[in-house]
Structures are given as C-alpha cells and as structure tokens.
Amino acid sequence: MTDDAVPDLRASDADRERVAGILRDALAEGRLDMAEFEERLDATYNARTYGELAPITRDLPVAGVTGPSVSLSKEPAGGPGWAGRIVGGEGSSTWAVAVMSGFQRKGRWTMPRRFTCFAFWGGGEIDLREADFADREVEINAIAIMGGVDVIVPPGVEVVVRGIGVMGGFDHQEEGVPGDPGAPRVIVTGFAFWGGVGIQRKPTRAEKRAVVPLGRWGSPLLERSRELGGGWAQAAPRSAGSRTPPPQHRRRYPAAAGPTAPPVPTPSNCPDQTRRPSA
C-alpha cells in the first residue's frame, strides 16, 4: 500500500478519540478558544477517513514533540546601530607613536581588539565616536611619558580603566557608567609617568545636529525636548521693547585711596635750570 492511499483509509473510533483528546489538551492550554474547539470537535466526530482527520490538528503540537520556546520576559533592545558597528576583522590601525609630536585616530576607522600607543613629550587623540569595532570588547594600551593621550568615547559605551600612574594618572571619571545593551566595552590600560591619559564621553556629530539654538543669545535646546513639549522649551517670544541688554563690565576692585601724586614736571611749570642768576 502506498502513502497516497493512506488518507483514503477509513478512520476508527479510537482514531477520532485520539484527535478529540488533542483538541481537549489544546483547549486547556489556551491554544484554542471554545468556539474553535467545538467546531473542530464536530469535524472530528464527523470525519470518516484519515484525510479528514489530519487537517484538524495540523497546527497543534503533537504529544512528544516540543514546540518552539517563547521568552516571556522582554529583552532589552540593543542601542541604535551597535550591531552594525561591530564588524570583526583586524582593525584599520593597531598602534601609534608620538615623540615630541602628536597623533590622531578619528572619524570612520575600525578599532582593533587591542590598540597600543606611546607618547613621549607629545600627545595623541583616540576618537571612537564614529569608529567601528573589531570585537565587542576592545583594549587601548596607552603609555604616556611626559605626555598625554586623550580617549573619546560615545555615549552608551562602557569604559573600564586599569592603568597605572607614577607622578601621573588615568582618568576614572567615566568608569562605572553602564553601557547600552549590545554596545562595545572599552578597556583602557597602560602606564603614565609624568603624564596622563584622559577619557571623555562626548556625543556624536549626529547627536550634536539635534541641538538647535533658541533665544536671542543662542542658548542650546535639544530638538527632542521641543517635540515632547517641555515647558522650558516653549519660551515666550520677547517683544521689541522688552529686550534685555547684555551685562555691562563692572570694575571688580575699587580704586585705591591715597595721597595725590605730585604733578609731572614739564617745561611750563619747571624753572630753567641752565639760566644763571643775575649779579
């Protein structure tokens, strides 16, 4: 007997009861509502062949087969663009040296898994705001001897500082700030002698474009705050007659009081010393 002939075989009462049991379990688990259960149960008892029974439970799990797991907890979504910025690979630059000079790594470049830099009587800048990352966790090994290295990271990136300073130091201000889900982690290590390694967190250029001027003196205001309708963002326009002048310069210290200085000698008030007295 071929498989094509199986759907035409007559179903027994036991087959119909087996399908009815699957429907009752689906109703108890909430996979079917009462209307669907009654409709399918009537079709089950009216079925005469296997071909008529098969579609009734086609979208229901069979005993012994585990369905796909569904997480009931809401997973935090990753930050915008972080998945696309972790590109793998070796990185576009792995080291930099500044001896009585300077170096920069900024703009669109790929931060490797480990970047080593050395500054002696010089300085360097490592800007990661628009950079891609070779891995989820990257390391910057900075050595500053009578020099300095500045590391700039975008908001949302976790920073860990493990450097050692002797008559110098590493900036720990940005350490401990939790990163966004999916964002890379930057570890700063190295050694500073009579020098320093600074770490700053600055917004990207795209975030800076969201800052628009408002008011006569150009006070900054985030565009997002205007969209949310913040009360401080909706400043009333000033009339032409109520313009406040800028503050005038004031003398911080009063003029010292004291005796009046004698007048400076001039030819008009000073006698001619070259003329001899008359006899």
Secondary structure as GFF3:
##gff-version 3
##sequence-region A 1 279
A	DSSP	three_ten_helix	3	8	.	.	.	ID=ss1
A	DSSP	alpha_helix	13	28	.	.	.	ID=ss2
A	DSSP	alpha_helix	34	46	.	.	.	ID=ss3
A	DSSP	alpha_helix	50	53	.	.	.	ID=ss4
A	DSSP	three_ten_helix	54	57	.	.	.	ID=ss5
A	DSSP	alpha_helix	82	85	.	.	.	ID=ss6
A	DSSP	beta_strand	95	99	.	.	.	ID=ss7
A	DSSP	beta_strand	102	105	.	.	.	ID=ss8
A	DSSP	beta_strand	110	111	.	.	.	ID=ss9
A	DSSP	beta_strand	114	120	.	.	.	ID=ss10
A	DSSP	beta_strand	123	127	.	.	.	ID=ss11
A	DSSP	beta_strand	132	133	.	.	.	ID=ss12
A	DSSP	beta_strand	137	145	.	.	.	ID=ss13
A	DSSP	beta_strand	148	153	.	.	.	ID=ss14
A	DSSP	beta_strand	158	161	.	.	.	ID=ss15
A	DSSP	beta_strand	164	166	.	.	.	ID=ss16
A	DSSP	beta_strand	169	170	.	.	.	ID=ss17
A	DSSP	beta_strand	185	193	.	.	.	ID=ss18
A	DSSP	beta_strand	196	201	.	.	.	ID=ss19
A	DSSP	alpha_helix	205	209	.	.	.	ID=ss20
A	DSSP	beta_strand	211	214	.	.	.	ID=ss21
A	DSSP	beta_strand	219	222	.	.	.	ID=ss22
A	DSSP	alpha_helix	223	228	.	.	.	ID=ss23
A	DSSP	three_ten_helix	231	233	.	.	.	ID=ss24
A	DSSP	three_ten_helix	240	242	.	.	.	ID=ss25
###
